Amino acid sequence: MVTDQTKEIDRLTEENNNLKTINKGHQDLNGELQTKLSKKEQEVVALYENVKLKDKIISRLKDRIQDIIKQLVQLCRT
């Protein structure tokens, strides 16, 4: 009976150690994934800001082109 209990304790100890190893691996992997996710989030924000800036530039160019066309139309009428 003591031998059976000792074997059970050894088995449970080994199972506990295995679970700790698995948990540590998951924690490490989660940390790596979180780091990668944070970098990608920063890239997305940078791309969004870049698109916003380009949209502003395009809008200003569009306005400027419209002004030039108006001036050309007025020059053609005179």
N, C-alpha and C positions, 0 to 999 in steps of 0.2 A: 504494500500500500504506500509506504513512504517512497519507494522507487517510482511508482506511478505518479505520485504528486511531484516528485523531482523532475520527471520527464515532462509533465504538464507545465511546470514552472519554466523549464528550459525552452519548451516549444513556444510558450507565450512570450518569453523574453526575446526569442529570435523573431517572432512575429512583430513584436513591438519595435525592435530595432529595424526590421524591414520597413515598417510603416513610417518610422522616423526618417529613414533614408529616402523613401518615396516623397514624403512631405518636403524634405529639404530640396530635393530635385525640382519639385513643383514650385517652391518658393523662388528658387534661382531662375527657373524658366519664366515665371511671372514677372520677376524683376527685369529680365532682359526684354521681355515683350513690352513692358511698361515704358522702358527707355526708348525702344523703337517706336512705340505709339506716340510718345511725346515729341520725338523728332519729326515724325510724319505730320503731327498736328501743327508744329511750327512751320513746316514746309507748306501746308495748306493755307495757313494764315498769310505767309509771305506771297504765295501765288494769288490769293484773293486781293491783297493790297496792290499787287502788280497789275491785276486786271482792273481794279478800280482806277488806278493811275492812268492806265492806257485808255480807259473809257472817258476819263476827263480830257485827256489829250485829243482823242478822236472828236469829242463833242466840241472842243474849242476850235479844232481844225475845220469841222463842219460849219460852225458859225462864221469863221473867217472866210471860208470859200463862198458861203452865201452872201457875205458882205461884198466880196470881190465881184461876184456875179451881178449883184445889184448895181455896183459902180460901173461895170461894163455895159449893162443895159442902159443906164443913164447916159453914158458916153455915146453910145450908139444912137440914142434918140436926139442928141444935140448936133 
